[in-house]
Amino acid sequence: MEKKEMEVVKGVDLQRYMGRWYEIASFPSSFQPKNGINTRATYTLNEDGTVKVLNETWNDGKRGYIEGTAYKANPNSDEAKLKVRFYVPPFLPIIPVTGNYWVLYLDDDYHHALIGEPSRKLPLEWLSRKTLENHLDEEIYNQLVEKAKEEGYDVSKLHKTQHTNPPPEEEGPKDTKGIWWIKSIFGK
C-alpha cells in the first residue's frame, strides 16, 4: 500500500516557535540514551534566520546534550520542513549529521506540536511547551496519536518520555565524555 504524502504545517511563525519544548513521546532511536528522562529541546532564532538547537536529556543523573542548527529545507516554501544538522560525537564534533524536522501539527497557541519526517521511521515526537509544562493532557495526546496514524506512522513503537516534576532548571552535571552518546549507539 502506497503511503499518502505527509501533511506539513504551513506558515509557522519561527519567532513564536522559539523557546523550550519538552519531549512527551517518541520512537526509540540510536541517537538518544535508552533510559533518558526530562528530554527537551531549546530553540533560539539566529540573526541569519537559522535556528540554534540544544537537545538535552538526563541519564543516571547526568545531563547529555548535543547542539545543532536548523534551517528551512526550501527557503522559498512556507511549509514547516526543516533540516537539522548536528556534529557528532558531541565530545569531538567533527562528523556532520543532517536530518529532517517536519512540523506535522502545531496548535494555534504554539503549546504542542507533532514532529516527524518523510520515512515515517524517525523521529516522531510529541512536544509540549509552556512555562515548566513537561506533560500533555491525555486527550490531546490521543488526538496526536490519531494524527500520527493518519500520517502513516506505526504508533505501537511509541515510548512516553519520563519527566520529573518540576523539570530541571539548571543544566546539571554534564556528561563531558559523551558516554551517553557512545552507549546509545549500542542501544543502552
TORTIZA-731207 format. One line per field, with one value per atom (N, C-alpha, C): atom name; y, z, x; chain. Coordinates in pm, whole numbers. Layout:
<nodes>
atomo <- CA, ...
py <- Y, ...
pz <- Z, ...
px <- X, ...
cadena <- A, ...
</nodes>
This chain:
<nodes>
atomo <- N, CA, C, N, CA, C, N, CA, C, N, CA, C, N, CA, C, N, CA, C, N, CA, C, N, CA, C, N, CA, C, N, CA, C, N, CA, C, N, CA, C, N, CA, C, N, CA, C, N, CA, C, N, CA, C, N, CA, C, N, CA, C, N, CA, C, N, CA, C, N, CA, C, N, CA, C, N, CA, C, N, CA, C, N, CA, C, N, CA, C, N, CA, C, N, CA, C, N, CA, C, N, CA, C, N, CA, C, N, CA, C, N, CA, C, N, CA, C, N, CA, C, N, CA, C, N, CA, C, N, CA, C, N, CA, C, N, CA, C, N, CA, C, N, CA, C, N, CA, C, N, CA, C, N, CA, C, N, CA, C, N, CA, C, N, CA, C, N, CA, C, N, CA, C, N, CA, C, N, CA, C, N, CA, C, N, CA, C, N, CA, C, N, CA, C, N, CA, C, N, CA, C, N, CA, C, N, CA, C, N, CA, C, N, CA, C, N, CA, C, N, CA, C, N, CA, C, N, CA, C, N, CA, C, N, CA, C, N, CA, C, N, CA, C, N, CA, C, N, CA, C, N, CA, C, N, CA, C, N, CA, C, N, CA, C, N, CA, C, N, CA, C, N, CA, C, N, CA, C, N, CA, C, N, CA, C, N, CA, C, N, CA, C, N, CA, C, N, CA, C, N, CA, C, N, CA, C, N, CA, C, N, CA, C, N, CA, C, N, CA, C, N, CA, C, N, CA, C, N, CA, C, N, CA, C, N, CA, C, N, CA, C, N, CA, C, N, CA, C, N, CA, C, N, CA, C, N, CA, C, N, CA, C, N, CA, C, N, CA, C, N, CA, C, N, CA, C, N, CA, C, N, CA, C, N, CA, C, N, CA, C, N, CA, C, N, CA, C, N, CA, C, N, CA, C, N, CA, C, N, CA, C, N, CA, C, N, CA, C, N, CA, C, N, CA, C, N, CA, C, N, CA, C, N, CA, C, N, CA, C, N, CA, C, N, CA, C, N, CA, C, N, CA, C, N, CA, C, N, CA, C, N, CA, C, N, CA, C, N, CA, C, N, CA, C, N, CA, C, N, CA, C, N, CA, C, N, CA, C, N, CA, C, N, CA, C, N, CA, C, N, CA, C, N, CA, C, N, CA, C, N, CA, C, N, CA, C, N, CA, C, N, CA, C, N, CA, C, N, CA, C, N, CA, C, N, CA, C, N, CA, C, N, CA, C, N, CA, C, N, CA, C, N, CA, C, N, CA, C, N, CA, C, N, CA, C, N, CA, C, N, CA, C, N, CA, C, N, CA, C, N, CA, C, N, CA, C, N, CA, C, N, CA, C, N, CA, C, N, CA, C, N, CA, C, N, CA, C, N, CA, C, N, CA, C, N, CA, C, N, CA, C, N, CA, C, N, CA, C, N, CA, C, N, CA, C, N, CA, C, N, CA, C, N, CA, C, N, CA, C, N, CA, C, N, CA, C
py <- -117, 0, 125, 213, 336, 435, 496, 591, 727, 797, 930, 1028, 1137, 1240, 1303, 1327, 1382, 1527, 1560, 1698, 1770, 1880, 1958, 2094, 2145, 2276, 2383, 2481, 2593, 2721, 2813, 2945, 2951, 2865, 2868, 2997, 3065, 3185, 3139, 3140, 3088, 3161, 3291, 3366, 3309, 3277, 3220, 3078, 3006, 2867, 2854, 2960, 2955, 2935, 2877, 2852, 2706, 2666, 2529, 2444, 2326, 2228, 2099, 2034, 1907, 1792, 1689, 1570, 1492, 1463, 1390, 1242, 1211, 1072, 1072, 958, 947, 799, 772, 638, 622, 506, 482, 498, 555, 576, 554, 537, 511, 637, 753, 875, 936, 862, 907, 793, 826, 721, 645, 516, 429, 471, 510, 545, 694, 776, 920, 972, 1071, 1136, 1286, 1357, 1503, 1553, 1480, 1517, 1642, 1736, 1863, 1923, 2018, 2091, 2240, 2317, 2462, 2521, 2604, 2664, 2815, 2867, 3009, 3057, 3161, 3215, 3295, 3260, 3332, 3450, 3547, 3665, 3630, 3523, 3486, 3403, 3384, 3310, 3161, 3112, 2973, 2963, 2841, 2819, 2739, 2791, 2714, 2611, 2486, 2375, 2320, 2309, 2244, 2132, 2007, 1891, 1839, 1816, 1772, 1652, 1565, 1456, 1420, 1363, 1324, 1173, 1119, 975, 951, 870, 844, 973, 1072, 1199, 1296, 1260, 1348, 1398, 1520, 1584, 1552, 1491, 1472, 1572, 1624, 1724, 1722, 1779, 1798, 1927, 2004, 2130, 2117, 2187, 2184, 2310, 2307, 2421, 2369, 2436, 2403, 2514, 2474, 2572, 2519, 2609, 2568, 2482, 2368, 2280, 2351, 2429, 2509, 2650, 2744, 2880, 2950, 2902, 2965, 2906, 2807, 2741, 2789, 2791, 2826, 2701, 2583, 2460, 2450, 2393, 2378, 2250, 2248, 2139, 2195, 2149, 2197, 2083, 2121, 2030, 2068, 1969, 1994, 1926, 2003, 1950, 1950, 1831, 1813, 1764, 1785, 1731, 1630, 1511, 1404, 1353, 1288, 1274, 1408, 1427, 1557, 1603, 1509, 1546, 1583, 1553, 1588, 1606, 1717, 1733, 1754, 1643, 1652, 1596, 1513, 1449, 1513, 1578, 1638, 1531, 1540, 1451, 1540, 1524, 1608, 1523, 1572, 1501, 1594, 1536, 1613, 1643, 1758, 1801, 1865, 1787, 1836, 1856, 1974, 2002, 1953, 1844, 1782, 1838, 1890, 1953, 2056, 2170, 2273, 2342, 2345, 2410, 2562, 2630, 2775, 2855, 2804, 2875, 2839, 2751, 2707, 2643, 2559, 2489, 2342, 2281, 2142, 2120, 2027, 2002, 1854, 1811, 1675, 1690, 1625, 1636, 1500, 1500, 1375, 1397, 1298, 1308, 1211, 1229, 1159, 1007, 946, 799, 736, 820, 777, 680, 679, 592, 673, 772, 857, 1000, 1097, 1089, 1103, 1069, 1103, 1149, 1274, 1330, 1412, 1407, 1498, 1597, 1722, 1823, 1909, 1953, 2040, 2155, 2274, 2388, 2483, 2514, 2620, 2639, 2737, 2755, 2632, 2555, 2437, 2329, 2327, 2221, 2108, 2000, 1887, 1767, 1794, 1687, 1736, 1644, 1676, 1612, 1686, 1633, 1506, 1403, 1273, 1283, 1369, 1385, 1441, 1539, 1596, 1492, 1419, 1312, 1214, 1169, 1073, 1131, 1258, 1324, 1323, 1346, 1346, 1205, 1104, 966, 939, 983, 963, 1036, 1157, 1233, 1157, 1102, 1025, 903, 835, 721, 763, 876, 928, 957, 993, 1025, 900, 783, 659, 604, 657, 607, 483, 391, 276, 318, 361, 419, 314, 186, 82, 91, 159, 171, 293, 371, 492, 464, 551, 543, 679, 681, 807, 844, 970, 1019, 1053, 999, 1026, 1165, 1238, 1371, 1379, 1451, 1482, 1609, 1629, 1749, 1815, 1933, 2014, 1964, 2006, 1966, 2037, 1986, 2051, 2194, 2284, 2424, 2449, 2390, 2411, 2307, 2334, 2239, 2109, 2112, 1991, 1946, 1840, 1791, 1737, 1773, 1732, 1598, 1527, 1406, 1454, 1497, 1562, 1467, 1338, 1244, 1190, 1230, 1182, 1035, 984, 842, 806, 894, 865, 842, 919, 907, 773, 735, 607, 492, 497, 392, 384, 501, 500, 428, 427, 354, 205, 157, 15, -13, 87, 68, 64, 129, 127, 263
pz <- 0, 0, 0, -93, -103, 4, 72, 176, 114, 171, 120, 157, 82, 114, 248, 329, 462, 453, 540, 550, 649, 603, 685, 712, 833, 869, 780, 744, 663, 745, 716, 777, 924, 969, 1110, 1136, 1243, 1287, 1372, 1312, 1383, 1515, 1519, 1643, 1756, 1726, 1827, 1863, 1771, 1793, 1884, 1896, 1975, 2122, 2192, 2335, 2367, 2487, 2534, 2508, 2451, 2423, 2492, 2557, 2625, 2539, 2526, 2454, 2540, 2484, 2556, 2521, 2394, 2350, 2222, 2193, 2071, 2040, 1923, 1890, 1949, 2006, 2049, 1930, 1958, 1850, 1900, 1805, 1841, 1884, 1864, 1899, 2031, 2108, 2241, 2339, 2464, 2564, 2586, 2607, 2625, 2746, 2853, 2976, 3007, 2903, 2924, 2977, 3065, 3119, 3100, 3119, 3109, 2976, 2870, 2738, 2689, 2639, 2593, 2486, 2415, 2311, 2333, 2315, 2325, 2192, 2136, 2005, 2020, 1954, 1956, 1814, 1775, 1640, 1624, 1524, 1493, 1400, 1396, 1312, 1164, 1120, 978, 942, 1038, 1012, 1041, 1071, 1113, 1260, 1310, 1448, 1520, 1634, 1720, 1794, 1793, 1856, 1969, 2087, 2200, 2247, 2224, 2271, 2397, 2501, 2629, 2680, 2752, 2823, 2944, 3044, 3165, 3174, 3207, 3219, 3337, 3433, 3555, 3624, 3626, 3696, 3622, 3504, 3428, 3303, 3269, 3152, 3029, 2930, 2800, 2704, 2614, 2522, 2390, 2291, 2161, 2104, 2038, 1978, 1827, 1762, 1617, 1562, 1432, 1363, 1272, 1277, 1189, 1085, 966, 860, 769, 698, 608, 496, 471, 363, 228, 210, 90, 135, 123, 171, 103, -13, -86, -55, 33, 68, 205, 224, 356, 440, 387, 462, 574, 688, 803, 787, 682, 658, 682, 789, 826, 815, 802, 814, 942, 1013, 1135, 1120, 1143, 1132, 1269, 1307, 1429, 1390, 1478, 1458, 1568, 1529, 1626, 1616, 1719, 1851, 1925, 2022, 2090, 2157, 2204, 2274, 2178, 2050, 1948, 1816, 1806, 1694, 1558, 1487, 1358, 1241, 1269, 1161, 1152, 1039, 1028, 999, 1071, 1050, 1032, 920, 891, 885, 949, 950, 917, 895, 867, 996, 999, 1112, 1049, 1038, 976, 1084, 1086, 1180, 1116, 1171, 1116, 1179, 1298, 1366, 1463, 1473, 1569, 1609, 1739, 1781, 1765, 1765, 1740, 1842, 1965, 2071, 2080, 1990, 1991, 2125, 2177, 2302, 2282, 2174, 2147, 1997, 1962, 1822, 1802, 1678, 1637, 1531, 1554, 1466, 1401, 1272, 1203, 1090, 1005, 888, 782, 656, 545, 545, 605, 603, 704, 794, 899, 998, 1005, 1099, 1217, 1192, 1298, 1247, 1330, 1463, 1455, 1556, 1575, 1718, 1736, 1870, 1894, 2016, 2063, 2149, 2124, 2204, 2274, 2392, 2468, 2524, 2516, 2566, 2640, 2757, 2838, 2947, 3029, 3138, 3228, 3228, 3312, 3286, 3170, 3143, 3068, 3139, 3078, 3066, 3054, 3034, 2936, 2889, 2790, 2833, 2827, 2859, 2778, 2842, 2777, 2652, 2654, 2537, 2418, 2444, 2337, 2289, 2383, 2346, 2250, 2284, 2200, 2063, 2057, 1928, 1842, 1905, 1831, 1785, 1866, 1824, 1698, 1696, 1578, 1457, 1476, 1367, 1312, 1401, 1358, 1276, 1321, 1245, 1106, 1098, 969, 876, 933, 853, 820, 862, 823, 922, 1044, 1146, 1216, 1250, 1333, 1478, 1541, 1675, 1785, 1749, 1851, 1910, 1842, 1889, 1979, 2002, 2081, 2224, 2275, 2413, 2478, 2588, 2659, 2734, 2727, 2792, 2938, 3028, 3171, 3203, 3287, 3333, 3484, 3547, 3688, 3696, 3811, 3827, 3957, 3953, 3834, 3755, 3627, 3545, 3592, 3553, 3594, 3542, 3630, 3591, 3542, 3611, 3580, 3477, 3423, 3327, 3394, 3519, 3590, 3549, 3616, 3581, 3438, 3365, 3225, 3210, 3110, 3067, 2970, 3025, 2944, 2852, 2874, 2789, 2676, 2674, 2568, 2584, 2706, 2731, 2687, 2716, 2678, 2529, 2452, 2307, 2259, 2319, 2284, 2324, 2446, 2491, 2399, 2353, 2271, 2138, 2089, 1966, 1985, 2107, 2137, 2201, 2197, 2245, 2394, 2465, 2613, 2666
px <- 83, 0, 88, 64, 142, 96, 190, 155, 129, 31, -2, 109, 114, 212, 177, 277, 254, 207, 112, 67, 157, 213, 305, 242, 261, 208, 270, 191, 240, 232, 323, 318, 356, 447, 490, 567, 530, 599, 718, 837, 955, 980, 955, 977, 890, 764, 673, 713, 774, 812, 935, 1011, 1134, 1102, 1197, 1183, 1209, 1170, 1193, 1070, 1095, 990, 1029, 933, 955, 908, 991, 951, 852, 735, 631, 637, 662, 674, 756, 818, 898, 921, 974, 1020, 1160, 1191, 1328, 1423, 1539, 1635, 1777, 1866, 2006, 2078, 2017, 2089, 2042, 1962, 1924, 1947, 1984, 2001, 1871, 1883, 1765, 1683, 1747, 1677, 1680, 1690, 1693, 1560, 1567, 1447, 1461, 1350, 1349, 1404, 1377, 1428, 1357, 1437, 1382, 1470, 1413, 1486, 1462, 1566, 1554, 1597, 1509, 1533, 1551, 1655, 1686, 1707, 1635, 1645, 1773, 1853, 1976, 1945, 2034, 2014, 2000, 2064, 2059, 1936, 1844, 1721, 1731, 1850, 1865, 1828, 1819, 1778, 1885, 1929, 2020, 1936, 1980, 1909, 1995, 1936, 2002, 1912, 1952, 1878, 1945, 1863, 1915, 1835, 1903, 1837, 1921, 1858, 1929, 1930, 2047, 2064, 2157, 2112, 2189, 2230, 2140, 2165, 2254, 2302, 2390, 2320, 2351, 2293, 2375, 2311, 2371, 2309, 2385, 2331, 2406, 2340, 2402, 2345, 2430, 2387, 2390, 2300, 2295, 2233, 2209, 2149, 2039, 1923, 1811, 1796, 1751, 1729, 1619, 1553, 1445, 1501, 1435, 1480, 1468, 1362, 1342, 1308, 1402, 1378, 1260, 1219, 1109, 972, 966, 840, 793, 661, 608, 579, 615, 597, 701, 659, 748, 831, 911, 1005, 1145, 1205, 1338, 1438, 1563, 1676, 1748, 1797, 1873, 2008, 2113, 2249, 2315, 2360, 2438, 2576, 2671, 2806, 2830, 2875, 2897, 3040, 3087, 3025, 3027, 2936, 2925, 3054, 3135, 3257, 3370, 3356, 3454, 3378, 3304, 3210, 3279, 3298, 3367, 3287, 3188, 3112, 2973, 2940, 2806, 2701, 2590, 2476, 2354, 2285, 2168, 2043, 1938, 1811, 1696, 1581, 1460, 1385, 1321, 1238, 1116, 1008, 885, 780, 720, 613, 483, 427, 307, 180, 194, 80, 135, 67, 101, -28, -57, -181, -167, -279, -281, -202, -193, -122, 26, 74, 213, 249, 159, 184, 217, 171, 209, 219, 307, 338, 364, 347, 383, 491, 603, 719, 744, 772, 801, 898, 911, 998, 949, 990, 926, 934, 1034, 1042, 944, 893, 799, 863, 994, 1063, 1113, 1193, 1248, 1251, 1244, 1187, 1036, 969, 828, 820, 787, 786, 661, 616, 513, 589, 572, 640, 536, 568, 480, 561, 504, 579, 485, 522, 466, 570, 552, 646, 640, 745, 760, 655, 590, 492, 559, 583, 651, 558, 429, 332, 227, 146, 44, -86, -194, -325, -350, -406, -426, -513, -614, -700, -622, -538, -455, -355, -297, -203, -269, -389, -460, -493, -525, -551, -425, -310, -184, -146, -182, -160, -241, -366, -451, -394, -344, -284, -163, -81, 37, -6, -111, -163, -207, -278, -324, -208, -94, 24, 106, 59, 124, 225, 227, 320, 263, 353, 320, 338, 230, 240, 259, 259, 281, 422, 513, 652, 675, 570, 585, 628, 710, 758, 735, 660, 638, 766, 800, 921, 891, 973, 956, 1011, 935, 978, 961, 1051, 1035, 953, 890, 809, 849, 909, 932, 1052, 1059, 1174, 1301, 1417, 1542, 1549, 1585, 1602, 1744, 1836, 1977, 2022, 2138, 2193, 2233, 2273, 2312, 2451, 2500, 2634, 2633, 2738, 2746, 2815, 2773, 2842, 2950, 3063, 3166, 3240, 3225, 3297, 3209, 3082, 2993, 2959, 2971, 2944, 2802, 2704, 2565, 2554, 2628, 2619, 2678, 2789, 2852, 2760, 2701, 2609, 2489, 2439, 2318, 2340, 2462, 2494, 2465, 2489, 2471, 2333, 2243, 2107, 2092, 2182, 2175, 2133
cadena <- A, A, A, A, A, A, A, A, A, A, A, A, A, A, A, A, A, A, A, A, A, A, A, A, A, A, A, A, A, A, A, A, A, A, A, A, A, A, A, A, A, A, A, A, A, A, A, A, A, A, A, A, A, A, A, A, A, A, A, A, A, A, A, A, A, A, A, A, A, A, A, A, A, A, A, A, A, A, A, A, A, A, A, A, A, A, A, A, A, A, A, A, A, A, A, A, A, A, A, A, A, A, A, A, A, A, A, A, A, A, A, A, A, A, A, A, A, A, A, A, A, A, A, A, A, A, A, A, A, A, A, A, A, A, A, A, A, A, A, A, A, A, A, A, A, A, A, A, A, A, A, A, A, A, A, A, A, A, A, A, A, A, A, A, A, A, A, A, A, A, A, A, A, A, A, A, A, A, A, A, A, A, A, A, A, A, A, A, A, A, A, A, A, A, A, A, A, A, A, A, A, A, A, A, A, A, A, A, A, A, A, A, A, A, A, A, A, A, A, A, A, A, A, A, A, A, A, A, A, A, A, A, A, A, A, A, A, A, A, A, A, A, A, A, A, A, A, A, A, A, A, A, A, A, A, A, A, A, A, A, A, A, A, A, A, A, A, A, A, A, A, A, A, A, A, A, A, A, A, A, A, A, A, A, A, A, A, A, A, A, A, A, A, A, A, A, A, A, A, A, A, A, A, A, A, A, A, A, A, A, A, A, A, A, A, A, A, A, A, A, A, A, A, A, A, A, A, A, A, A, A, A, A, A, A, A, A, A, A, A, A, A, A, A, A, A, A, A, A, A, A, A, A, A, A, A, A, A, A, A, A, A, A, A, A, A, A, A, A, A, A, A, A, A, A, A, A, A, A, A, A, A, A, A, A, A, A, A, A, A, A, A, A, A, A, A, A, A, A, A, A, A, A, A, A, A, A, A, A, A, A, A, A, A, A, A, A, A, A, A, A, A, A, A, A, A, A, A, A, A, A, A, A, A, A, A, A, A, A, A, A, A, A, A, A, A, A, A, A, A, A, A, A, A, A, A, A, A, A, A, A, A, A, A, A, A, A, A, A, A, A, A, A, A, A, A, A, A, A, A, A, A, A, A, A, A, A, A, A, A, A, A, A, A, A, A, A, A, A, A, A, A, A, A, A, A, A, A, A, A, A, A, A, A, A, A, A, A, A, A, A, A, A, A, A, A, A, A, A, A, A, A, A, A, A, A, A, A, A, A, A, A, A, A, A, A, A, A, A, A, A, A, A, A, A, A, A, A, A, A, A, A, A, A
</nodes>
